[in-house]
């Protein structure tokens, strides 16, 4: 651990999780979850720290972090929009929702706007098929969306000063 790492309490939290699980290789996903929770995303130095702590190759840690969609390797925006692309939502126009946000804000799925305000993500299924197409805006689920209403929902979220 570097001096900066020793001083950063976030690394201590990740180490605490790994220690609690006996520094076993099987602690990898739990350590990644903890790291994402405390850092907000999994930067390369954090992945190296976990690899070293669990005595795993860095490629293994990176492979697991990139395999699961839950893990983020880049910082998220101040606000997050997640469009469901499961079967029901896809059939009812989810791709048009993604295209509308991409066109309006210049951000593709999995990216964050240059100003760091909005992240656009997709997910396979929210289990809200009766509301299709559906999206989540900062943890608020909104259904029956179209290209216009998805932009309106993004605008409301971005202009909300409470969060």
Secondary structure by P-SEA (a helix, b strand, c coil): ccccccccaaaaaaaaaaaaacccccaaaaaaaaaaaaaccccaaaaaaaaaaacccaaaaaaaaaacccccccccccbbbbbbccaaaaaacaaaaaaaaaaacccccccccccccbbbbbbcccccccccccccccccccccccaaaaaaaaaaaaacccc
